[in-house]
Amino acid sequence: MSLDALLLRVRDEIARTAHPRAPWLTPRTGPDGRPAHDVIVVGAGQSGLAIAFGLMRAQVTNILVLDRACKGLEGPWLTYARMRTLRSPKDFTGPDLGLPALTYQSWHEARYGQAAWEALDLIPREDWAAYLAFVRIATGVPVENGVTVTRIAPADGLLAVTDSHGTVRRARKVVLATGQEGAGRWALPDALCDLPSGRVARTDDAIDFASLAGKRVAVIGAGASAFDNAATALETGAAAVTLLCRRAEAQVVQPYRWLTFAGFLRHLGDLDDAWRWRFMSAVMGLREGFPQATWDRCARHPNFRFLPGAPLRAARMEGGAVVLDTPRGVVSADLVIAATGIAVDYTARPELLAFAHNIATWGDRYAPPPEERDDRLAAYPYLGDDYAFTEREPGLTPWIRDIHLFGIASTVSHGPSGSSINAMTTAVPRLVSGLTRGLFTADLDRHWADFRAYDVPQAVLR
């Protein structure tokens, strides 16, 4: 089957499974008389596309997806993702939302043939990006690229979404599918903050790896992304790469493999606070493990050094090099790459500034036993069962109940929902159900009136 034929098959499956087809939302207008959207989704990566597709399946079609990137560069896959393949097994489904023709397997077989699928181990990230482009076309999700949302605020019963061009769009609900840094910023250790800009980089930066040929590189962190960046530097000719791991041993167990079963993925968010915290603080305390291929990609190079038990204590410039102090000794480098994850910091996100002060966190809502205390996770937002922000001080910003967060920061409340492919088939429908519930209950009076006025006869008595 060709990709063109697969496209027709996808659209046929969408049409055949479109029940219930009846439109049920009444258009709203803003104070300026312009039409408002029912939902605006910020972010057109894999999550944003799946959410929009799920809404369209529920006949919520007056939607718009916005993304700051150029078309085709949404998400990390062709920019700062530096793994060769996805780490998820090839048969994990996600953006298809249960449609067989829309699965990655169907796309791969249409492009390369069934034998190629059978021989495939893990999905190349470039192919995953191409597949997501196909999903966007096949589903008809409306996306505007090159749009950065800078503010979300209330506006006469709606939400006003302002972008960097000064355009204001209005919506009843907003979903932030803004990926890793959706509730904060990429973290940079304090010890590195005073280094010259050309001597330190984060993993999300556009690093010119070719310029590192013959140079010494230090990578701070020991997660999968740290190894990806170390390997890329080695493969482009770095003279030496040292990876500093603060733990005594690297994390090789992947907790996300254990939790990939229907009970956990569907119902972690239904548990009480104590159980949700217990599970997710343990999972996130382990961090994300890396597979054998990720280690081997670095270890095959004789100029790679792995340094466990070496948390960064201090950094300084000395003799034209960066000098890093660790309990395992001093490490000198020409460039330091920080692979130290995400810091939750609502004030770092301009779209959150209008209500950042009143976002309820887990620290506001739950006090764990001393042995489970984790100040880092306590900063994560305490979300409603529909992924909506909740208020720290009730009544101060009630409109944030219509802003829904689907990303890394939703993890403590809902499990690995907006952070991985493996949870998409359960997490996206849960979010979509919460969105449609909110839209429906907000219009109950109208629905009741419409029902009472309904008088279409189903039969004619002669």
N, C-alpha and C positions, 0 to 999 in steps of 0.2 A: 504494500500500500504506500502510495506517495504521500508527502505532507499535504498536498492539495486535497487528496482524497480523505485524509485523516481530518482535515479541517471541516469538510462537509459532514463527516461522520459525527464529529463533536457537536456541531450545530444541530444535527438530527437528534442526537441523544438529549441535548438540552430541550429541544421542542417536545420530544416524547415524554419527558419527565417534568413538565412545567406545572403540573397541578399543585396547588390551586392557582389558576391563571387570573382570577378576578383582581382588578386594581382596587385598592382600598385606602389610599391616602389622598387627601385633599390638598392641592397646592397652597402654599403660604406665600405671602408677600412681605417684604421688608418695609420699614418706615419710609423708604424712598420710592416705594411702589414697584420695585424690581422683584422678580420671583426669587424665592429662597429655595435652597436645596433641602431635602429631607436629611441627608447625611453627607458630610464632607469627610473623606478619608485623607489624612496627611501621610504620605508615604506610598510609593507604588512598587515596592519590592514584593517579595513573595507573599508576605502577610497582607499587605494592602490590596494586592490583586485578589487574593482568596476571599478577603472580607467583602470587597465590592461585588465579587461574583456571588457570594452567599446572599448578599442583600438583594441582588437582582433576581436570584432564584426565589426570593420571598416577595417578589413584586414591589420591592422598594427600588424603583428605577430612577427616581429623581435625585441622582447622586453625582458626586464628582470626586476624583482622586487627584491630589496634587503631589508633585515631587520636585525637589530642588535640582535633581540631576538632569542631564540631557537624556533623551530617549535612548534606551539600551544600556545606560550606565546606572540604573537604579540598583540599590543594594550594594553589597561589597564585592560581588563576584568578579567583576572586571576592573576593579580599582585596587582596594587594599587587601582583598583576600589573596593570600599567597600560598595556599595549599594547592597541590596538584589536583586533588579530587575531593569531593564531599566526603565527610567521615561517616555519614549515615549509610546504612545498607541500601543497595540499589532498589529494593522492592518497597521501601517506605513510600507511602503516598502522602499527598499534601494538598497542593492547590487544586487538584481535580475535584475535591469534595465528593468523592464517590462515583464520579462518572468514568467508566472504564476507558473510553476513548481519549480522555483528557489526562490520563496518567503519564508519568515520565516514560514508563515502559512502552506505551503505545507510540509516543513521539520518537523514542530511540529506534524502535523497530521500523517505523516509517522512514526514518532518515538513513539508517545503517543496515537494516535487515534483521530478521529474527536470530540468525546465527551470531551476529554481533552482540545482541542482547545476552544470549546464552553465555558468550565468552567474557562478557563484561564483569569486572570485579567491582570497582567503585566508579561513581559518575564523575567525569572530568568537570571541573567547575565552569569551564567555558560552555560545555554542553548544557549544564543546568541553566546558565544565563540565556542561552538560545531557546531552551524549552520554556522559560518564563516569558520570553518575547512571544512565543507561539500561544501561550495561555492568554496573554493580553489580547491578541488578535482574535483568537477563537471565541472568547467570551464576550468581546465587545465592550469591555470595561472602559468607561470614559476617563482618560488621563490627560492632565495638562502638565507638561514638563517645564523645567526652568523656573519653578515657582517656589519660593521659600516663605513659609508662613512665619510671621514675626509677632503676631499678637492674636489672642483669642479673648473676647470680652463679651459681656451681655449686651443685647440690643433689642429692647421692646419685645421680650418674650422669645427672642431668637439668640443665636450666637453670631457675633461679627468676627469673621476671620480675615485678618489683614495680611497682605503679603509685602515682600520687599519692594515691589513696584508701586505700592500705595493702593492697590486694588482691594476693595472690601467686598467679600462675599458673605452671604448670610445662610445659616443652616439651623435646622432644629437640633441636630446632633453632630458632634465631631468625634472622629476616631483618630487617635494618634498611633499610627503604625510606623513609628520613627526609629525602629531598630535598636541597636545597642545603646546609643546615648540618649534615648528618648526622654529620660528623666534626669539628665545630668550632663556629664562630659567625660571624655577620655581622661583617665587618671595619669598624672605625672608625679612621681615621687618628689617630695619636697627637696631632697638632696640634689635633684637635677635641675631645679627651677632657675638657678643662677648661672647655669652654663651658657656659653654663646649659642645662639640659635642654630648655627650650622653644625653643632657638635652633639645635638640631642634630637631625637625624633620619637614620635609615638607610632604605634603600628598602623594607625589610620592615616598617617601622612603619606603623601606621594613621594616615597623615598627613591632617589636615583641610585639604584643598586649598582649600575654599571660604573659609577664614579667611585665605588668602594674597592675596585680591583687593586690589590696590593696594600690595602688598608687593614687596620685592626678594628674589629667590631665587638662590642659587648652588648648582650641582650639581657635585660632585667625581666625576670619572670620565667616560669617553667610550664606554662600551659601550652596547648596545641598551637596557638598563634605565635608564641615565642619561638617555638621550634620551626614554624613555617618561615619566619623572618630570618632566623639563623641560617636555615638551609638555603634560602634565596641568596643571602650574602655569600655563602660558601660557593654556590653554583655560579656566581658571577665574578669569582676570582678574588674574594677577600683573602688577605694573607693569613689571618687568624680570627676565629670567632669563639668567644667565651660566653657561655650562657650561665647566668647567676640564678640559682634557685634558693630561696630563703629557707625552704623546708630541708630537713635532713635527708629526705628521700623524695624523688619525683612522684607525682601522682600518676599511677599507671592504671588504676581501676576507674572505669567510666561509669559513674552512677546512673547516667541517663539511659544506659542499656538495661539496667535492672527495672527502672520505672516505666519502661515502654510496654505497658499492658493496659487493657481497656479500663479496668477498675481504677487504677491510679490516675490515668489521664482524664477520665471522665469525672471523677468524683473527689479528687484532692480538694478542689475548691468548695465542696459541700461540707467539709469537715469543720469542726470547731477550731478556734484560734490555736489552742494548745497543740493539736495534732498537725495542723498546717505548719506551724512554726517548727515543731519537732522534726518533721520530715524535711522541710526545705532548708532549715539551718544546717542540718546534717549533710544534705546533698550539696549545698553551695559551699559548705565548709571544706568538703573534699575537693572542690574545684572540678573542672572538666578534664578528664584524662585524655591522653593522646594514644593513637594506635601504633602498632609496631612499625608500619611504613613511615610514620612521621619521625620516629626515632632513627630509623635506619637511614633516612634521607640526610640526616646530619652526621650520624656516627660513621658513615663510610668515608668521611673526609678526615685525614690524619691531622689537619689543622683545626679541628673542632675540639673544644674542651668544655665539659659539663662540670659545673662547680656547685654541688649541693651544699646545704648548710651555710650559705653565703648571702645573707640579707645585706642590702646596701646600707651602709652606715653614713657615708659622706662622699662627696665628689668635689673635685677641684681641678683647675687647669694647672699643669706643671710641665715646663719644657715643651710647650706646643701640643701636649696630649691631655686627654681627660684621664684623671687618676681616680679610681673608685676604691674606697676602703671597705673591706668586708672582714668578717671573722676568719676567713680562709686566706687572708693576705690581700695584697694590693693588685688591682688589675688595671692595666693601661690600655687605652683605646683611642682611635681617631674619631669614632662615632659610637654613641650609646643609643640603643633602641629600647624604649620603655614598652614592655608588653604586660602592663600592670592593670588591665581591665578598665572598668567604668566606675566613676564616683557619682553617687546620687547627689545631685545639686540642682534643685529646681530653679534657682536663680540664674543658672547658666543657660537656661532655655528661654529665649525671648518670648516664645508663644505661651509660656507658663507664667510669665512675670505678673500678670494681672491678678493671679490667685495663688502664687507660690507660697505666700505667707500663711495660707489657710488650708493647705493640703494635709490631710490627716496621714500620719505615718504609722507603721507598726509599733514604733516606740510610744506613740500617743495612745494606742488601743490595747496593747498587750504587754504584760510584764512576765517574761519567761522565768523559770527557775534559774538560780545562779549558774548552774552548770551548762545551761543552754544560752546564756547571754551572748549577744553578738551585736555590738554597736553599729557595725556596718549594715547589717540587715535591718536593724531598727529604723534606719532612715528610709527604707523602701516604702512606697505609698500603700496605704491600707485601702484596697479597692473594694467596691461593691460586687455583688455576684454577677453583675453585668459589665465588669471591668471599669466602672465609672469611678472617678475620683470622689472621695468623701471629705467632708469638712472637718477641720480640727475644731473650729468653733461653729456649731450649728447655727444657721441663719445668716451668717456673715456673707457667704458667697453661695447661695443655694443653687445657682445656675451651673455649678461645676458637675452636678449629677448628670448633665448631658454631654460631658467630655469623658471619653473612654480611652484608656491607655492599653495598648497591646504591644508589649515589647519585653525586653529583659526585665524591666522594673516591675512588671506584673507577675513575676515568677513567685514571689513569696506568697501572694494572695491566691494564685491559681495554678501553681506548678509550672512546668516548662512550656508555657502556653505560647508566648510570643517570641520565644528564644530558640526554637528548633523546629525542624521539619517533622520530627516524630510526633509532635503533639497537635499539629495543624488540623488533622481530620476530626479531632474532638473539640479543640479550643475555638476554632473559628465558628462552628455551628453554635457553640455556647454563647459567644459574643453576639452573633447575629440574632440569636433568640432574645438576648437581653435588649438589643437595639429595637427589635420589632415590638417587644413587650412595652418598652417605653413609649414608642410612637403610638401604639394601640391604646394604652391606658390614658394617654394625654388627650385622646379624642373620644373618650367613652360617650360623652353626651351626644356628639354627632352620630356615632355609630348607633346609639339607641334610637335617636330620632329617625335615622335612615331605615332602621329595622321596622319601626312602627309605621313608617310611610310606605313600606314595600307592599305592592299590590299587583305584582305581575302574575297573572293566572297561568297555571301549568297545563290546564286542560280547558276545553270549551265544551260545555254541556249543550247538546242539541235536542 
